Structure formats: C-alpha cells, structure tokens
Amino acid sequence: MSAEAADREAVTSSRPCTPPQTSWFEFLLEESLLDKHLKKVSPVDPSPVQLIIQFLEQASKPLVNEQNQVQPPPDNKRNRILKLLALKVAAHLKWDLDVLEKSLSVPVLNMLLNELLCISKVPPGTKHVDVDLASLPPTTAMAILLYNRWAIRTIVKSSFPVKQVKPGPPQLNVMNQIQQEKEVTENILKVLKEQAADSILVLEGALKLNKDLYIHTIRTLDLLAMEPGAVNGETESSTAGFNISAEELQCQVCYDLGAIYFQQGSTDSALYGNAREKFFRTKELISKIGSSLHCIIDEKRLAGYCQACGVLAPSDNTSQPSTPYSQIHSCLRSGNYQELVKIFLEDNRTPSLPVQFRQSVLRELSQKAQQGNDVLEEICFKVCVCNSVCDVMQGRPVGVHFNQLFLRPTKEKIDFLLEVCSKSIQVESASESSKRKMAYFLKNLCLGLEDLQLVFMISSHELFIALLKDDERKLLIDQMRKRSPRVNLGTKPITSFYDIPASASVNIGQLEHQLILSADPWRIRQILIELHGMTSERQFWTVSNKWEVPNVYGNVILGIKDNLTRDLVYILMAKGLHCSTVKDFVHAKQLFAACLELVTEFSPKLRQVMLNEVLLLDIYSHEAGAGLLGETPPSNLISRVRGYLEMRVPDIPLRQVVAEECVAFLLNWRENEYLTMQVPLPLVQTNPYVKLGQLLAATCKDLPGPKESRRAAKDLWEVVVQICSVTNQHKRGNDGRVSLIKQRDSTLGIMYRSELLSFIKKLREPLVLTTILSLFVKLHNVREDIVNDITAEHISIWPSSIPNLQSVDFEAVAVTIKELVSYALTVNSNNHFWLIIQADIYFATNQYSAALHYYLQAGAVCSDFFTKMVPPDVYTDQVIKRMIKCCSLLNCHTQVAILCQFLREIDYKTAFKALQEQNSHDAMDSYYDYIWDITILEYLTYLHHKRGETDKKQIAIKAIGQTELNSSNPEEVLQLAAQRRKKKFLQAMAKLYF
C-alpha cells in the first residue's frame, strides 16, 4: 500500500461516525432518557423544540375506525405521557417565549400552553379575566399570565410584514398540509384578537400583584403526574418551581403591554401614551433587576419603542429626559427651526442620529420650502451643511444637495459652514483620520470657489490653519494659480488675497469674467472695446472653451480682418447658439439681432447666415411655446421656411440642421401639398431630409387612397429598408479563414439610422408618426413570425416582402420601433393605436405584466375608463387572445376564463382548462360576478362541488341565480348584462395593472 493510500485510510478510519437520531417513541419506553438527553451540553438530534413538535404531533394524531371514520385523538395514557414530555422540554427551556415563538408554529405553541393551563388546574373554558390571580396557587397564576402574554405577543407579531417563503416544486400533500396549517393559524389568531381586551385586563391585573410567582419545572411536572396523594401539596407551596420575582414579572408584563398598546395606537392615538408609560416603566425595572435568567428583554427594540413613543406621545413630565428624536419632532411641529439647527449642530459633536433620519428631516424641510416658504430655504441650507459635515467626519461622500445649495456661495454661507466645521471637531483631541478628512474637505472647498475673498475667509480661519501644514497651503496656492493663470496668486502668501493690487492683469481677468457671464449685446460690446484698449495681442474669442460656433461658420467669421469685429461677431453668435440650446429664446433673439445688425454693414454672406439662424431660432421658439398649445404658426414664418428651401444664393455656408428643422416644421403643420409638389427638385436630390420629408408628405396625402396610388409609400419603404440594411464584408484572418463582418450603419441609405431616428423625434403630427410607425411595424413583421407580430394602422399600404431579407438588420428595426413608440407616446399618451403597438412590443419580449398595462390603457383611453364599450377595432380577437396569454403566463387563471368570454366565439376549452388550475394568483371567486356566460358558471359550480369547496360553490350558484342572466330574457337584456360585466371587469383589471 502506498503512503498516500495509507494516510487516506487512517483519516477515514479515524473519522467519528454520526450517532443515529433518537426517535420520539424511545422517550416513552425509557423514562430517564429525556433527562439524559436534555442534560447534554447542546442536545441535538432531536433538539428540544423538535421534541416538543414530535411529542404534540403524536399526541394529537386522529384515529380512523373500522368504518373509515376520523375520530379525535383518544385521552389515553400514551397521549397524556407525550403531552407531559412536551411540557417537560418547555420547562427545560425555562418557558422562554422568545425561544418557543421562534421555533414553534402558532398552532403547536397554542396546544402546548393549553396543556400547561390544563395541568396547572385551570378548568377548560374558564374566562381568565374573571379569575382572581391573587387567590390562585403561584404556578396556576403564572400559567394564566404566560398564556395571555403569548396571546398579545402573537397579535403584535402578526401585524408585522412577513417575507413570503419562495415555494419549492409543487407537491399536493405538502401544499395541502401548508394550507391546513395556515387556516388553523388564522382561526387561532381570530380567537386571540377577539379575546385581546380580556388578555390586556388580565396582564394589567398582574401588575397589581406584589408577590413572587413560580412556574413549573421538570420536577414539579413529575410530581403532578403522580397520584394526588403522593404530591403532599409540594407543587403548590411557595418553594416549588422556578421563582419569578415580582419585579421580573412586572418587567415582562409591562413590555408586552407596551407592545400591544403601541400596535393599537394606529387606530387610537391615545394608546401611545399608555405604551410610553409601560415602556419607560420597563426601562426602570431593567435597571433595577440587572441581569436575570427569567426576564430577557430586547433592549435595542425597547429603546426604539421609547424613541417612537417620545415622538408620538411626548410627555409633559420634565423628569424624563427628552430624546433628540422627540426634540426634533417638537421643533418641526412648532416651527422652531433655529432650535432644530442647534440640535443638529450639537449632534455633529457627538453623533447619535442615524444618517437616514437626518436625510428624512432635510427632505421634509425641502418639501415645505418648495411650497413657497422662503424662511425655510436658509434652514434647509443650514441643516444640509450640518449633514454634509457629519458625512465628511464619518467618511461618507458629500451629497449632491450640498453642491446644489452651494452653487452661489456668499459670505454668510461660508461663515456658517466654518462654524459647523469648528463645532464638529475638537482639534486637540481628534484623531489624525478625522483631522485629515476635515482638512481634505476644506481644501476641496477652496478649489471649488471662484471668489478670492471667500477663499481667503476659509484659508485664514484658525481651523484651516490648524489642520493644514505650511507645505499643503503652498501646494494649494500652486493649484489655484494653474486654475486661474491670469491672477497672480504666487507673488504673495495666501493670507494676502484681500490685498491684491488693481493691476492690468487683474482688470483683464475681471473683464473676461464679466464677458463670460454677460448675455447683454451692448455690454459685451463695451467689454470688448475696453479689453482691446488694454491689449491688442489677445484673441478674446478664445477666453472660454464653451463658446462654440459650427465649423461651417467659423472659417468665415475668423476671416474677418478687424480683431474687435471678429471677436464681437464670434462671441455674439456663440452666446446666441448657447442660449438657443438651453431654450433661453429671449436672450438668443437679442444676441442674434445685434449680430445681424453688425454683419449687415460689411458681409452679405454672414448676413444670410444670420438670417438662417434667426429663422431656426423662430422655429424653435414657436415649437417650444405656441406650437405645443396647437396654435398655427404665423403665415410669414411658413413663408420664410419655404423661402429657405427655395433659396439659390451661391457660396452661403449652410447647416444641415436648418433644413432638417424646416422639413420637420412643414410636416408638423401639414404642409404636405407644398412638400409634395413645390419643393425644388435639385434640393430633393441633394438633401436627404428634404427627400424623406417629401416621401412622408406624399404618403400621408394619399391616405386613405386606392391601391394604385401608393407609389409614394413604396418609394418611402425602399428608402427606409436601405437605411436599415447592413453591408456584409468578408475578411480573411491570420489563420486563412474567411469571416463575415456585418457593418451596422449602412452607407447604402440616404442617411444613417441614428439620423433618421433623430429626425423622426422632431415630428409631432399624429398622421406622420402613425405612418412611420406603421412602416417600421410592417418591416418588423416581414419575417412572418406570427406569434410576435405587431399590429398597426395602415399596415396594408406597404409591400409584403423584401427581395433580400438577410440584408435587413431586424435587431436594429426592433430597437427603432421601441424608441419610436416611446417617443410617440410622449407626444400623445392617449393614442390607443400607439398604445396597442407598445403592448405588442412588450408581449413579443415576454414582459406580460407591462403588456397588459398597455392593452388596458388602450381600452381605457377610448372608452372613458371603461364607462363605455371599447370599440371592436381596438379590442380585436388578436388583442384579446394576447391578453389571455398574458394572464395565463402570470398565473391569473380566473382572469383568463373571464377574458375568454370577450372573444367573438367564446373559447370554452381555454376557459375550462384555466379554471381547473388551483394555483391562481388572482382574486379567483371574487371575479365570479364578472362572468355572464352560464356554461362557464355551471362548470365552476361542478368544479367546486367536486373539490368540496362549499363556499366557492355558493358564490358560483349566486352568480348563476341573477335574474338578468336568465336565458329566457330578451337578447337586449342579456347583451346589457354582458356589457355591464365587461366594463366592471376591465375597470377592476385597470386598477390592478395601472
């Protein structure tokens, strides 16, 4: 044998074997086995809670007699011993409800505690509220209190949201067992909630007991199991069982009462005061008791309860210190915002408030400030500064809100910021890490400021000097000099920013800063005259890298010989284009008008350029304002647009975007006749946007028209197909193999697909958008994938096939349709045909919930939210079938059955198959009122009868029994009944999916 094999055998032989698990019945056969098992350091296989479950499960098993009838579990010696064993295990766990509740289900724990009541001599059916606890034996009184404590704890726990466990593979027996346990739990909870008031009274009464109580141990339970004569009263004496002191008992009861009062406070706010009293009493008792084996309270949860009560039910008692939470909420309620800022400042020194709470307070203040409360704007800033400095000290990044509020820094803001920083760190005792964080924050703040006076305020502050070393301050000066080369920062130390001389370099820098900020043409001219008077060597159009002029204009402007004129024309145009981009049309018009007036004096070419830009600006201005409201553009604007397209001036630099916007403008205002018949032919041949616009206009003009007049549609189809085609190239690799490369953006078309998409997104006219959407839908459907076909209007006008199907990039077509329909719905979200297209897209991509949302929205917008019937051309059989499939794949099978009635011929096969499904995720029998087909209702009745579902069967029978569904009624009555149910069902579906 090899050494390796020997080692492996040695390891294998030395590995201990896992002992077999002890079975429950072995504890019945050997009385001492339970004690031995529980005395282990950590008893497992089975654990104590597993033993309780097994003992009670066996003791409560029903019997089946010879006639196959189910009988209740017999009260024999075996079952009594099993119940006693379960009680012994619970006693071993010291009746710790936290342990028992965590591991045992509600039915099992209910059974266990009822057995405790039974063995403690509490007669079955006794109302605990009628019993005088002081007169009972200690163990009996303790059993009653333990049961009632568990009752209200269970009620409180049931009100908490519980994450649903993801089910495994469906198994009928397991599912039935889970359902039965769920029903039993619900029944127990119902009884406990009905008796909640009694349980509260019992526990309130327990607080008046000023004596120790006792709870059963394994020994006392053994004595109770013996013959009555052999007990000698020991179990009821003052020394039997676990001793629970009066303070321990009151502590547990106060905590549980506080929890139930807090839970009920949502319906009766006065109970928050009761909860507060109980919780604070619990805190007092915990500090008095110290550590205890029998009184275990979750102190973190208790602290949370106390904080919540301090806010929901503030106390007038000044002896109880108020928490920062209650102080903050008190300030918010009273409007004492200055005090609120002080609390945040104090918390910065010794942080205790969670960051989420700080942010929630800031959000609340911001919302109030947005409603017009000007006073709160300053408070928002101060709270935001406190939060940001706290974030810095705790190593979190500074939020966007701080940067937004600091866009316009002032002396007052810097003063407050420095005050917060000083109070948030004690330089003498702070750690090096904290000092570096604060220093880094202040240094970055300096680098982000433009105003030198504000920089000096920070850099000369004692905190800044204490945190940054001399070499770091010098490095900061160098960084600022690189950022602002025109201001000589290096000639003097940083503390002399106030003393910078009014030299020519500073004056030039200040004038350039004003030049960048100004949007007034007259002021821009004055500044440039001053600058050119100071120096003739500079080109001031280069001052800002944000000033951009299209290359096609730049060559002409930079060819102007006079430096001042060149700078002025360039800057006026650049600023005008920027204002137009950000939709500041007022300033843009002023800048362009000044530039037009200037260039008219010396350059006809630039004059035409400016006229073109003014035209483009007027189009933008109208489309962003009056055009959105549906106002027709002025006739002179339409004439100028036509004039631009017909312009024949040679050597004029032209921007493609002007022609693009002109064509889109004419399409949006239905100038189809002009685009079709009057646009110059050379322009159509040279400008792709004009050609596309002409084809779109001609196609729309022909709608609806005879089949032979669809030449324009065929031409438009060919143009778009070429744009969406891919070019294939063959490339030989290093290994000699030839590979196929697809080039996405085809150069075969008149423009790229991205350019086409950009142009379409300038259109707003419904018929034009519908036409282009219809074209792309047809192109998507040409692959003959019936399952994923999309429906659209006017789809028949397009050719039904493509000669070279493989050349079309269908992936790009699908992406384009998604973008187009999303854009179209921003133009008009109530166009039901566009909504159907969106729904079909989601259906084709297996997003069934979203598809249903849009199918329902399409029906809602054309029926006043289903108060009228949905037109049949909207809810066609194809749409209904897709809605059925969506519901089926979402496991909403009752909805499937109801929708089957909407088809022209009711699909009974699909409806019956859906109703047979038991795992339905919809409202099931709540939907039966929406069924009008008697055959489906009769099938439902049969199905529920077969399954033994009596309640659901009665609901189905009730639905059948409605007089308006009687088959003897006139057809008009039956139709009205069906229509009423259709409307109500669709409204219910809309509420579910909207």
N, C-alpha and C positions, 0 to 999 in steps of 0.2 A: 504494500500500500504506500502511495506517495505521501510526502509530508503534508502537502496541501489537503489531500483527502482525509488524512488523519486529523488534522485541525478541524476540518468541517464536521467530521463525525463527533469529535469531542464537544464542539459547540452545540451540535444538535442534541447530543445525549445529555448535556448539562442544562438545557433549556427546561424550565419547570412546566409541568402540564397544568392547564387551566382546570380547576376543580369544577365538577358538574354543578349546575344551579339547583338549589334546594327547592323542591316542589311544595306547594301550599299544603297539600294533604299530610306531608311529613310532620308538620307542626301539630296536626290533630293527633297523630299516632304517638308522639313523644312530647309530654308536657314541658319538659325542661329545655327543649330545643329552641324555643323562641327567646328565652333569657340568654342562652349561649350565643345565639345569632346576634342579638341586639347589643351584647356586651363587647362585640368586636370593635376595633378602633374606628373603622368605617365600614359598616355592614353593607355588602352589595350582593347581588345575585341571590335573592332579590333584595332591593333596597327597602327601607321601611315604608315609603309611600307605595311602592309596588305591592308590598304585603297587604297594606290596607285595601288597595283596589282588588286584589285577588280574593281576600277573605270576604269582603262585602259582595263581590260579584258572585261568588259561590253560594253565599247565604241567601241571596235574593233571586236565585235561578228559579223560574216557574217550573212546575211539573206538568207532564202530559199523561192523562189517564188512559185506560184501555179503550175508551171511546174517542180517543184522539182529541180530547178537550183540554185546553190550557187551564191549569189550576194555579192559584197563588202559592208562593213558597211556603212549605209547612213550618209550623213553630215546633220543631223537634230539637233534641239535644245537640245534634250536629250543627245545626244552624245557629243555635244560641252560643255554642263554643266559638264558632267562626266570628260572630259579632263581637264576642268578648276579646278574642285575639286582636281584632282590628282596633278596639278601644285601648288595649294594652300598648299597641305600637304607637298610637296617638299620644298616650301618656308618656311613652319613652321620648317622644318629640316635644314633651312639655306643653302640649296643646298650643304650640306656636302657630297662630293663624297665618302669619306670613309664609311659613314653610308649607302648611297644608293647602292654602289657597293657590300657591304657585304650582303645586304638583297634582292636586286633585281637582276633578271637574266639579261643577256646581251640584249635579245630582249625587255624586259619591259623597261629597262633604256634607250635603244636607242629610243623607242617610246616616252618616257617622254621628253627627251632632244630635240627631233624633234618638239614636241608640244611647248616647250619653244621657239625654234627658230621661229616657226610659229607665236606665239602670240607676239613675240618681233619684228615683221615686217621684218623678213629675208625671202625674196622670195624663194619658193621651187626651188631646182636645182641650186641655186647660188653657185659658187665656192668661198669658203671663202678666198682663197689665193688672189683673185682678188679684195677683198673689202678693202677700206682704213678705218682701225679701228678708226683713229683719227677723221674722219668726221662723224662717226655714233653716234646716241644717246648713252649715257653711258650704259643703260640697254641692248640695242641691241648688243653693242660691247662685253659686259660681257657674254651674252648668247652664242655668237660665241666662245669666249675663253673657256667657260665652256664645250661646246660640244667637242672642239678639245683637251682640257685637258683629258676629259674622253676617247677620241679615243686612244690617245697614252698610257694612263694608262691601257686600256683594252688590247692593243697589248702586253705591257710588262707583264701583269698578265697572259696572255695566254701562254707565254713562260715558265712559272713556271710549274714544275711537280705537278699534282693534284692526290691525292689518290682516287682511284675509290671507289665509294659507293657500298657496298655489296647489290645486288638486293634482294628484298623480293620475295614472291611467284609470279610466272609469271601470270600477268593479261593482256590480249590482249589490252584492251583500254588504260591502263596505259602505257604499253610498246610502243604503237603507239604514244601516246602523248609525251613521253620522246624522242622518235626517231625524231619526228617532231621538237621539241624544239631544239634538238641537231643540226639538219640540218639548222634551221633558224640561230642559233648562229654561225655556221661555215660560212654561207653566209655573215652574218654581219661582222665577223672577216676578211673575204676575202676582202670585200669592204674597211674596215678600214685600212688594210695593204696596199692596192693599193693607198690609199689617205694619207698614213703616211707622205710622204715627204711634202705634202701640209700642213698637220696639224703642222708639225715642223716649217715650214716657218711662219705660222700664229702666233705661240707662240713666235718665235724669234722676229717677228714684234711687239708683245705685250710688249716685254722688252724695246722697244724704246718709249713707251707711258709714259710720265711724268705727268700723271694726275690721279685723283681718278676715279674709276668706281662704278657703282651701279648695284645691282641685285634685281630682283623682290621680293616684299613681298606680303603677302596676300592682303594688302590694294591696292597696285598698280595693282595687278591682278584683283581685283574687279573693279577698275576704267577702266581698259582696256575692261572689259566685258560690260560696259555701252555703251550707244550710243556715237559715236565720238564727238558730240558737247558738251557733258557733261563733258568731260575729262579736257578741258581747258589747255592741254599740261602738266599737272602736272607729268605724268609718265615719261616724257622725260626731266624734269627740273633737276637741279643739286642736289636737295634735296630729290628726290623720291627714295625709295628702301633702301636696306642695303648698307651702304657706305663701299667700299673696297678701302683702301688706295693704293697708287702706290707701296709702299714697300711691303705690304701684297700680292698684285697681283704678283709682280716680284718674291717674295719668292716662292709662289706656282708654278709659271710657271718654274722657274729655277730648282726646284726639279723634276718636271715631265719631263722636257727636259733632265736633267741629267740621269734619269732612262732609257729613250728611247735611249740615246746615249750609255749608258753602255750596254744595251741589244744588240745594233747593233755592239758594239765593237768586238764581237766574229768573225765577218766577215771582219771588217775594224778596225785594232788596233789603227789607228789614232783618232778614235772617243772616245777612252778612255780619251784622252786629253781634248776633249770638255766636256765629262762627269765630269771630275775632276774640270774644271773651273766652271761649273754650281753648282756642289755640294758645293764647297768652297764658292761660292757667296751666296748660300742658308744659310750656317752657319753664314756668316757675317750679312745677313738680319735678321735672327732669333735673334741674339744678339742685333740687333738694335731695332727690333719691341718689343721684350719681349713677354708677354702673349697676345694672340689675340683670339677672338671668331671665326673669319673667316679664320684664317691661322693656320691650325693644321698640323704639320709635325711630322712624326715618327722619333724622334731624334736618337733612337738606330739604326734604319735602315740607317739613314743618316750617322751616324758615321761609320757603316760597309761599306757603299759605299765609303766614304772618304778614309778609310784604304785600300780598294781594289784598288782604283784609285791611291793611293800613291805608290802601288807596281806595278800596270800595266802601269802607266804613270807617272813616277817620275818627279817632277817639278824641273827646274833649278833655280826657284825663292827662294833665301835664306831667304826671309822674312817669308815664310811659314814654320813652324817647321815640320821636318820630323818625322813620327811616328816610333816606334820600328819595326813595320812590314816592312816598306819601307827600314829602315836601314839594317835589317837582309837580306832582299832580295837583296839589293845592295851589301852587303858583299858576299853573295853566288854567285852572278853574276861575281863580280870582283876577287873572290878568296882571299879576305882579311879576312882570318879566325881568325887571332888574334883579330881583331876588333869585330868579331862576338862573341868571347868568352867574351870580355869586356861588350858587350850589355847584354849577359845572366847574367853575374855577377852583373851588375847594376840592372837588373830586379829582381834578387834574393832579393835585398834590399827592393825594392818597387814593389811587383809582379803586373804585368799588363797583361802579355802574358798568354793566356789560355794554360792549360796543353796539350791539343790536338795539338796546334800549336808547342809547344816545342818538343813534340814527333815526329811530322812530319819532323821538321828540322833535328833531330837526325837520323831519318830513311834515309833521303836524303843523309846525310853525310856518313852514314854506307854503303849505296849502292855504293857511289863513292869510299870509302875506299876498298870495296871488289873487285873493278875493278883494283886494283893494285896501288892506290895512297897511298904510305907509310906515307906521311906527314899528311894525314887525320886521321890516326889511333890515334895520340896524340890528335887531335882536337876532335874526337869522344869521347875520354875518358873525356876530359875537359867539353864538353857540357853535357855528361851523368852525370858527377859529379854535375854540376850546377842544372840539372833537378832533380837529386835524393835528393839533399839538399833542394830544393824547395818543393819536395814531403814531406820530413820529416817535414818541418816547417808548411805545410798545413794539416798534419795528414794523408797523404796517405802512403801506404806501399812502400818500396823501390823496384824498378823493378828488373827483372831477368838480364837485360842488365848490370846494375851496378855490380852485383855479378860476371857476366862473365868477365867483364873488370878488376875486382879486384882479379882474381884468382892468379895472380903473382904480388903482391904489391911491389913497390920499394920506395926508399926514395923520389924521385921526385914526385911520385903519392901522397904519404902521405902529402908532402909539399903543393901541390896544393889543396888537399882536405881540409886541415886545413885553407888555405887561403879563400876558398869558404865559409866554415863554419863561419869564423870570419867576413866576409863581409855580411853574410846573417842574422846576428842577432846583435843587439845593446844591450849588456848585461845590461847596465844601465837602458834602457827604455823598454826592452822587458817584456812581460807578463810572469807570472810563468808557464803558459801552454807551451809557446814557449821554455822557458829555459829547461823544463823537456823533451820536445821532442828532443831537440838537445843533451842534456846530455845522454838520453837513446840511441840515435844513436851512439854517440862516445864510450859509454861503450860497446855496442854490437860489434862495430868495433874492439875494443881491444880484446875481447873474441874470435873473429874470426881469429886473426893473430897468426902465429906461431913464427915469428921472434921477439925476445925480443927487439931488437934495434928499430924496427918500433913501438912496443908497447910503448917504452919509449918516442919516438917522440910525440906520441899523449898525453900520460899521463903527460908529463912535459910541454905541451903547456899551455899558460896562459888562453885560453878559457876553456880547460878541467878543470883546477884548479878552475876557477871562477864558473863553472856550477855544479861540483860535490863536495859534502861535504866530510869532512875527513872520516866519517864512511862509506860512499859509496865507497871511494877509497880503504879503508881497506877490505871491502867486495869483491871488485873486485880482490884484491890480493889473497884472500882465494879461490875464484872461479878458478883463473888461477893455483893455487897450486894443486887443485883437478884434473884439466885437465892435468897437467904435473907434476906428483909426483916426477920425477927424478931430477927436477930442483928446488933447494931450494929457493923459492921466499919469504918465510916468515922471513928470517933472517935479511933482510934489508928493508927499505922503498922502495916504488915503484920507486922513483926517482934515485935509485942506480943500475938500470939494466945494465948500462954500466960497472959497477964495480964488476960484479960477478966474483969471483976468478976461476981460471982454476983448479978446484978441480977434483978428480977422478970421482965424481958423474956427474959433467958437461961433462967430457970427455966421460964417458959411454953413457950419453944421446945423445951427438953429434954423436958418432959412431953408436948407434942404429938408429938414424935418417938417417944416410948415408946408413945403412944396409937396411932400408925400401925402400929408393929411388933407390938404385943401381940395375941394371939389368946385370951387368958385372960379370960373374962367378969368374974371377980371383980376382976382387975387393971384392966380397962377401967373398971369402976365406980369404983374408988378414984381413978384418974387424973382422971376427970371431976369427982368431988367436989372434988379439990384445985384443978382449974382453975376451977371455978365459985366456989370460995372466994377465988381471986385476982382474978377479974373477972366481973362479971355482964353485961357488954356484948357478949361474943362469942358467936357460934353455932358451937360446936365440931364440929358435924356437917359443916361446910364445910372442915375442916382439910385433908382430902385429896380431890383431884378424882377419885380412883379409887373412892371409896365411892359406889356407885350402887344405888339402890332403884327398882324399877319405878314408873312414874308412877301406876299404878292404886293403889299403896300409899302413895306419897309424900304425896298430899293428906291422907290420913287421919292419917299419922304427924306431919306438920308442923302438924296442927290441935291437937296436944296442947299445953295451955297451959303446963304446968310445963317450963321450959327444960332442966333437968337430965334429966328423964324423956324429953323429946323427943329430946335428944342421945343418950341411952343406947339407946333403942329403935331409933333410926335407925342408929346405928353397929353395934349387935349384929346387926341384920338385914343390913346391907350387908356386914359381915365374914362372916356366915354364908353369904350367897349367893356371895361370892367363894370361900370355902373349898369350897363345893359344886361350883362351876365347875371348880376345879383338882383336884377329887376328894380333897380332904382332909376326908373324911367325919367323922372323929373330932372335929376342932375345930368343924366345922359343926354337929354334933349338940349340942355343949356350948353354942355360941352361941345356937342356936335354943331350946334348953331354958331357958336363962336369960331369953331374951326372952319366951318363952311364960309363964313364971312371973311375969314383971313385968307383962305386959299383962292377965293374967287378973284382976288386982286392980281394974282400972278400966275395961276396954273389951272387952265381949263380941265386938264386931266384929273388933278386932285379934286377939283370942284365936282366932277361927275362921280368920283369915288365917294365923296361925302354925301352927295345926293342919294347914292345907292345905300349907304349906311343909314341915312335918315329914313329911307323907305323901310329898310329892315327893322329899324327901331320902332317905326309906327305900326308895323305888322305885329311885332312882339307886344307892344303896348295895348293894341286893340284886342289881341287874342287872350292876353292875361287879364283884361278888365271887362269891357263891354261885351266882347265876344263870348266869354264864359256865361254871360247872362242871356245870350241868344239875340243880342242886338245886331242888326245888319250893319256892316261896315259902311262908312261914308262912300258915296259914289266916286269922289275924287281919289280915294285910296285904291279902289278897284281899278280906276283908270291908270293910276301910277304903276300898279303892279303889271297891268297889261303893257304899259309903255316900256317897262324894264325888259320884259320878254321880247318885245319887238325892236329893242334898241340896236342900232347899227353903227355906233361910234367906234372907230378902229383904235387899237392900242390902249384901250382902257383896261387896267387890271381889274379882274372880276373874281369875287369869292364864290365858290360853288354853293355855299350855304344860302346866299341871297336867292339864287334861282330855286333851290330846294324849298325854301320858305314860301316863295311866291307861288309855286305849284301847289304846295300843301294848302296855302291860303285859298286859292281858287277852288280846289276840291272841297274844302270845308264849307265854302259858301255857294256850292252847287253851280259853279260857272262851267258846267260840262259842255255847253254848246260852244263856248269860246275855245276851251282846250281841245275840243274835237275838230273844229272847223277852221279856226282863225290863227292858231299858233304857227309862226313861220316854219316851213319845212326844214331849212338848214339847222334851226335850233333843235328840232326834234331829232335830227340825225346826229347832232354833236353833243347834246346834253342828255345823259341817261335819265335824270329826274323828270325832265320835260316829256321824254318818250313814255316813261312809266305813268306819268300823270295823264297823258293823252289816252293811253290804253285803258286806264281805270275809268276815266270820264266816259269814253265811248262805250265801255261795257255797262256802266251804270245807266247810261242814256237808253240803251237797248232793253233794259229790264222793265217789266216783262215783255218779251217780244217773241216773234216766231223763230223757229229753229234755224231758218236760213239766214237770219240777221245776226248770227252770233260769231261773225268773223273776228270782231274785236276781242271777244272772250278767248277765242282760240289763239290769237296773237299774244294776249296777256299771259295765257297759260304757258306758251312756249318760252316767253321771256323769263318767267319765274322758275320754270323747270331748269333752264340753263343756269340760273343763279344758284339753284340748289343742287346742281350736279357736281360730281367730283371727277378730277382728272387722275387717271391711273398712269403711273410711271414704273418702268421696270429698271431695277438696279442690280448689277452683279456684285456680289460680296467678295471678300478676300478668299473664301473657300470655293469660289467659282459658281455658287448657286445664284439663281436669279430670283429676286424677291419683288413683290408687288407693293408699291407705296401709293397710298391714297392721299391726295392733296385736298384738304377740307375746303378751303376757299377757292372756288373755281374761278379761273380767269376767262372762262368762256362766256360768262354772262356780262350784261351791261354794267353791273356793279356787284360788289361783294354782298353776301347775305347779311352781314352786320350793318352795312349801309342801308340795305332795303329795310331792315327792322327799325333802324333809327328813323328813316323817313316815315314809315307807317305810324310810328309813335307820335308824329306831329299831326296826324289826322284825327278829326273828331266827328265827321259826318257819318251818321249811322249806316247809310246805304253803302258808302265806300268801305267802311270797316267790315260790314257784313259780306261784301263781295270778296274782299281779300281773304277774310276768314274762310269763306266757302271754298275758295281756290285751294288754300292750304289743306283744308279738310279732305277735299277730293284727292289731292296729291298723297295725303296720308293713307287714304282708303284704297288707292290704286293697287296695293299689294294683295287685295282680296282676302284680308284677314277678317272674316265676318264677325268673329267674336269681339274683336277690338275696334270695329268700325265706329266712326264718329258721325253724328248727324248734323246737318246744317241746311240753311235756306239756299235756294238757287243752285243746288249741287248738280242739277241736270244740265246746266249750260256748258259744263267743262267736258273736254274729251275724256273718253272712258279708258284710255290706255296710253302707255308711253312706249315708243319703239325700243328704247334701250333702258330697260327697267333697272339694270345693275348700275347705271351711271348716276342714279339719284341717291343722294345721301339722306336716307329716310330717318336716320338718327337726328340729323340737323333739322329736318322737317318737323319732327315731333317736338323738339325743343322750341322751334319757332312758333308752333301752334300754341304751346303753353304760354309763351311770353305774350303773344298777340291777344289771346283771350283774357289774360290777366290785365293787360293794358285796356282792352275794350271795356271790361267791367269797371275800370276806374272812370271811364267816360260816362257810362250809363250802367249802373249796377242793377237796373230793373228790366233789362232786355232779356226776355225769357229764352230766346233762341241762343243767345250767348251763354246764358246760364246752363242750358242743356249741353252745349259744347264742353263747358268746363266740367260738368258732371261726367260726361262720356270720357273725358281725359282721365279723370280720377278712377273711373271704372276700369279703363284699359290698363291702368298702372296698379290695380289691386288695392286702391285706397277707398274701401267701400263705405266707411262712415262719412268721409268727405263727399263722395259721390252722392249719397243720399241727401246730404245737406243741400247740395246744389239742385238736385232733382226737385226737392221740396220747395226750395226758394223759387225755382222757375214756375212751379204751380202757384205759389203764394202771390207773386207779383202780378199775375194775370187773372187773379180771382179775388182780389181784395182780402188777402189772407184767408182764402178758402170760405169766404162768405157767399161766393158764387161758385158755379161749376167751372172746373178747369177746362178750357177749350180742348176738344179732342185732337187738334193738330199739335198741341203741346204734350199732353199725356197720351202718346200713341201706344200701341201694344208693345212696341220695342222698348220704349221708356219704362213701361210698367214691368215688363219682364226683367229688365235690368235692376229695377228697384227690388223685385222679388229675389233676384240672385244676391243682391247686396244684403238684404235682411237675412237670407238663408246662411250666408257665409259669416254673418255676425251673430249667428245662433239665435235670432229673433224669429222663432218659427211661427208664433201666433200672428205676427205681422205679415209673414209670408202668406198664410192662409187667407187673411183679410184682403190682401192685395190681389190674390188670385181672382177675387170677385170683380175687380176693376177691368179685367180683360173682356173683349167683346164676347168671347166664348169662355165661360168660367173653366179654369184648369183644376178639375176636381182631383186628378191624380197627384199633382204637386201639393194641393191644399191638404189632402188626407195624409200624405207622407209627412208633411211638416207637423201636423197635429199629433202624429204618433211619437214625435220626439219629446222626451221628458226633460232633457237638459236645455231648457229655453231661457234665454237671458232677457226676456221682455216681461210685460205685465201680465201675460197669459190670460187668466179668466177675467181680468179687469177689462179686456178688449172685447169680450163677447157681445157687449151692447152695440158694437160696430158691425156685427155680422148680420146681413139681411137675407142671405141665401139659406132657405130652410133645410136643404140637403146637408149643408155643412154643419148646421146646428144639430140636426138629428144624429150625424156622425159623432159629433162631440159628446152628445148625451150617451150614446152607446159606449164610446171610448171610456168615459169617466165611470160608467156603471161597471164596465169590465175591470177597471183598475181598483174599484172600491172607493173612488174619490167622491164621496156623497155631496160635500159642499159644492164642489165644482159642477157636479151633475145638476144640482138645483139651480145654479146660475144659468147653465145652458138651457134648462127647461123654462126658466123665467123668460129668457130671451126669445124662445120659440113662442111663448104664450102671448106675446104682444099683438094686439088686435090689428095693427097696421101691417103686420107681416102675414096675415091670413091669406091663403092662396085664393080664396073666393073674392077678395077685394078687386075692384076695377084696376086695370093696368096703371092708370094715372096715380092711384094711391100707392101702389107698390113701387112705382118709379120715384115718387116723392120720398117714400121711406128709405129707399136705397140712396138717393141723393143726400138726404139729411145725414145718414150714417157715414157716407163718403166724406162729407165736409168735416164732420166732427173727428173722424179718424185721422184725416190729414192734418187737422189743427193739433191733435194730440202728438202726431209724429213730428210736426214742426217744433213744438215745444221741447221735444226730446232731442232733436238733432241741431237746432239753432243755437 
